[in-house]
Amino acid sequence: MMRVIFLGAPGTGKGTQAGYIAKKYGVPQISTGDILRKAVKDGTELGVKAKAIMEAGGLVSDDIMIELVEQRLSLHDCDNGYILDGFPRTLKQAQSLDEMLRNGKQIDAVIYFDVEEDDLVKRITSRRVCVQCGKTYNVITDPPPADNLCEVDGGEIIQRDDDKEETVRKRLKVYQESTSPLYQYYKARNKLYSIDASRAVKTVREAIIDLYKR
Ligand code: AMP
């Protein structure tokens, strides 16, 4: 498995697992959410367009996202594979990705992170993140250090604005409407592997590694 999509609702732990697995296999983790957050922080044209949409829990337009990912996948660090984390998020994005990869470099597998929706609100609202390196913590399962500074680089640990409860509910609704059809899309193409992502981080990680070994 080289070219892999991590698919699932917000809060299922895709990002955490993608970071680990990408490092283990020496491939880039392409997180469209992280790319957009950086653009917002840097105040680029993309960031200015995306900011209000992200704060409201909506989706940035397909055209913008497709162009962004096409450019990113054309970089040479993607030659030996990658993990897409947070893209595609709509059927249009999935279809465009298939088009982009017509050169025989199709997606090998889609790992679906299965978690009951009731658990997700709790999980996301307890998430915290380092403003500098993006490392995630969880006030219940993986609490930040007492001084609230990241153990990796000393950055401040905060709650993302879009991890606050009202926005989380909106994001889950958007996920149900726009992203959940991708489950069937990839299942019909025999690419889907579902894992129970409600288990401990380490157990889920091992389940993913088992899939990579196949
Ligand atoms: P994430 O960190 O993946 O939850 O993404 C944070 C936010 O960035 C989302 O709520 C969207 O507003 C935006 N975003 C990230 N990826 C995409 C995408 N593929 N399509 C549209 N919007 C996206």
Residues whose N, C-alpha, C, O or C-beta is under 5 A from the ligand:
A	BS01	AMP	P10 T32 G33 D34 L36 I53 M54 G57 G58 L59 V60 M65 D85 G86 F87 P88 R89
